[in-house]
Amino acid sequence: MNVLLICATTVLAYLLGSIPTAVWYGQGFFGIDIRQYGSGNAGATNTFRVLGKRAGTIVMLVDVLKGYTAAIMSTLLWYFDVITINEILTFKIVFGLVAVIGHLYPLFAKFKGGKGVATLLGMVLATHPEMAAVCIGIFLLVVIASQYVSLGSILAALAFPVLLLLQVFGQQESPLLIVFGFIMFLLVVLTHQKNISRLLRGEESRTVLIRLRKKRGE
C-alpha cells in the first residue's frame, strides 16, 4: 500500500469537494454571491430558488459529479495496484466523505459551503448505484407529495441504511456500507437542523422560487 499516494488522493478528494459550484456560477454568470440571497446556502437548492432551473440543474449535476469522482478514485488506485480489491469500498467511502467535507467547508470559498446532499448522492451513486436510484425515487416522491426539498433529502438519506438492513435486493450488504449509511443520515440531519426547526414550526419554504431574493434582514 502506497501511503503517500493514498494521502495525495485524499487531499485531491477534498479539493474536488471544495469546488464551490454555486458560488462560482453565481459570480461568473450573474455577478452575485449566492450566499447573500435566498436561504444563504451555497448549494443547488438555493441556486434553483435564486437563479432558476437551468442554473440549479447545472450546479446540482456538478456537485453530484464531485462526490462521484472522489469516490471512484478508489477504483483507479486498485487498477494501479495501490490498494486491493477488498479495500475499494472502504476507500470509496473515505474519499467520498472527504469530498463532502470539502463541500461543507470549501477551501476556495472561505470554508462556507452547502449542505452536501448532492455530493453525498454522487458518492452513493459510485458506491451502490441500485440503492442510489431507490433513494432518488423516494426523494422525488416526498418532494412531489410535500413540496419540501429538505424533508425529501432527510427521508431519502434515512432510507439508504434502513433498506440495506432489510436486504431489499435479496443479498446481505456490507456492514461497513450500512454503518456509512447511518453516518450519512446523521450528517444530513446535522446540516438540516434549521430546516427541521422550520418544518416543525410549519415555516419551511415549499418548492423553490425562481427569483432573486435577498436574505431577510438585509
C-alpha positions in Angstrom: 0.0 0.0 0.0 1.4 3.3 -1.1 0.5 5.6 1.9 1.8 8.7 0.2 -0.3 8.2 -2.9 -3.4 7.5 -0.7 -2.8 10.7 1.2 -2.4 12.6 -2.0 -5.7 11.2 -3.3 -7.4 12.1 -0.1 -6.2 15.7 -0.5 -7.4 15.7 -4.1 -10.8 14.4 -2.9 -11.1 17.3 -0.5 -10.1 19.8 -3.2 -12.7 18.3 -5.6 -15.3 18.7 -2.9 -14.1 22.3 -2.2 -15.1 23.5 -5.7 -17.9 26.0 -4.7 -20.0 25.4 -7.8 -22.9 27.6 -6.7 -20.7 30.4 -5.6 -18.6 30.4 -8.8 -21.6 30.0 -11.1 -23.4 32.9 -9.4 -20.4 35.1 -9.5 -19.4 34.1 -13.1 -22.8 34.4 -14.8 -24.9 36.6 -12.5 -22.3 38.8 -10.7 -23.7 37.8 -7.3 -22.6 35.8 -4.2 -25.4 33.2 -3.9 -24.8 33.1 -0.2 -26.2 36.6 0.1 -29.6 35.6 -1.4 -32.4 33.2 -0.7 -31.6 30.9 2.2 -27.9 32.0 2.1 -26.8 28.4 1.4 -24.2 27.7 -1.3 -25.9 24.7 -2.7 -28.1 23.5 -5.6 -31.5 24.1 -3.9 -30.7 27.7 -3.1 -29.4 28.1 -6.7 -32.8 26.8 -8.0 -34.5 29.3 -5.7 -32.5 32.3 -6.6 -31.1 31.8 -10.1 -33.6 29.4 -11.7 -33.9 25.9 -13.1 -31.0 25.9 -15.5 -28.5 27.3 -13.0 -29.8 25.0 -10.3 -29.6 21.9 -12.5 -26.0 22.7 -13.6 -24.9 23.3 -10.0 -26.6 20.1 -8.8 -25.0 18.0 -11.6 -21.5 19.3 -10.9 -21.9 18.8 -7.2 -23.0 15.2 -7.8 -20.1 14.7 -10.1 -17.7 15.9 -7.3 -18.8 13.2 -5.0 -18.9 10.5 -7.7 -15.4 11.4 -9.0 -13.9 11.4 -5.5 -15.4 8.0 -4.6 -14.5 6.4 -8.0 -10.8 7.3 -7.5 -10.5 4.3 -5.2 -11.1 2.1 -8.3 -8.2 3.8 -10.0 -6.0 3.1 -7.0 -7.0 -0.6 -7.3 -6.3 -0.6 -11.0 -2.8 0.7 -10.4 -2.3 -1.9 -7.6 -2.1 0.7 -4.8 -5.0 -1.0 -2.9 -6.5 -4.4 -3.0 -10.0 -5.2 -4.5 -11.3 -5.8 -0.9 -10.3 -2.2 0.0 -12.2 -0.5 -2.8 -15.4 0.0 -0.9 -13.6 1.4 2.2 -11.7 4.0 0.1 -14.8 4.9 -1.9 -16.5 5.8 1.4 -13.4 7.6 2.7 -12.8 9.6 -0.4 -16.5 10.4 -0.8 -16.9 11.6 2.7 -13.7 13.7 2.4 -15.3 15.3 -0.7 -18.5 16.0 1.2 -16.4 17.7 4.0 -14.8 19.8 1.2 -18.3 20.8 0.0 -19.3 21.7 3.6 -16.1 23.6 4.3 -14.7 24.6 0.9 -11.1 25.8 0.8 -12.0 28.0 -2.2 -14.9 29.8 -0.6 -13.7 30.7 2.9 -14.9 27.4 4.3 -18.6 28.4 3.9 -20.3 25.8 1.7 -23.5 24.0 1.1 -25.3 21.1 2.9 -23.6 18.3 0.9 -26.7 16.4 -0.2 -25.8 16.4 -4.0 -22.2 15.5 -3.2 -23.4 12.7 -1.0 -25.6 11.5 -3.8 -22.6 11.3 -6.1 -20.6 9.1 -3.7 -23.7 6.9 -3.2 -24.0 6.5 -7.0 -20.4 5.4 -7.1 -20.8 3.1 -4.1 -24.2 1.5 -4.5 -26.0 2.7 -7.7 -29.0 0.5 -7.3 -29.8 1.9 -3.8 -29.0 5.4 -5.0 -31.7 5.0 -7.7 -34.2 3.9 -5.0 -33.3 6.9 -2.8 -33.7 9.3 -5.7 -37.2 7.8 -6.2 -38.0 8.3 -2.6 -36.7 11.9 -2.6 -38.8 12.7 -5.7 -42.0 11.2 -4.2 -41.6 13.0 -1.0 -40.9 16.3 -2.7 -43.8 15.9 -5.1 -46.2 15.0 -2.2 -45.0 17.6 0.4 -43.1 20.2 -1.7 -40.4 20.2 0.9 -36.9 19.6 -0.5 -35.4 19.3 2.9 -37.8 16.6 4.0 -37.1 14.6 0.8 -33.4 14.8 1.5 -33.7 13.6 5.1 -36.1 10.7 4.3 -34.0 9.6 1.3 -30.9 9.6 3.5 -32.6 7.5 6.2 -34.0 5.1 3.6 -30.4 4.2 2.4 -29.2 2.3 5.6 -32.7 1.1 6.5 -33.3 -0.6 3.2 -29.8 -2.0 3.2 -30.6 -3.6 6.6 -33.8 -5.0 5.1 -31.8 -6.5 2.2 -34.3 -5.2 -0.3 -32.1 -6.5 -3.1 -32.1 -10.0 -1.7 -28.5 -10.1 -0.6 -26.5 -9.4 2.6 -25.0 -6.0 2.4 -21.6 -4.9 3.7 -21.8 -3.9 7.4 -19.4 -1.1 6.6 -21.8 0.3 4.0 -24.7 0.1 6.5 -22.7 2.0 9.1 -21.7 4.6 6.5 -25.4 4.9 5.6 -26.3 5.8 9.2 -23.4 8.3 9.4 -24.6 9.8 6.2 -28.1 10.2 7.6 -26.7 11.8 10.8 -24.7 14.2 8.6 -27.8 15.2 6.6 -29.8 15.8 9.8 -27.0 17.9 11.3 -26.7 20.0 8.2 -30.5 20.5 8.1 -31.1 21.5 11.7 -32.6 24.8 10.7 -34.8 23.2 8.1 -36.1 20.7 10.7 -36.9 23.5 13.1 -38.8 25.3 10.3 -40.6 22.1 9.4 -41.7 21.6 13.0 -43.0 25.2 13.1 -44.7 25.0 9.7 -42.4 27.7 8.3 -40.3 25.7 5.9 -40.4 27.0 2.3 -42.4 24.9 -0.2 -40.8 24.3 -3.6 -38.2 26.8 -4.9 -38.7 30.3 -6.0 -37.2 31.4 -9.4 -36.5 35.0 -8.5 -33.7 37.0 -6.9 -34.4 37.5 -3.3 -32.1 38.7 -0.5 -32.0 37.1 2.9 -34.4 38.6 5.5 -32.9 41.4 7.4 -30.6 42.6 4.6 
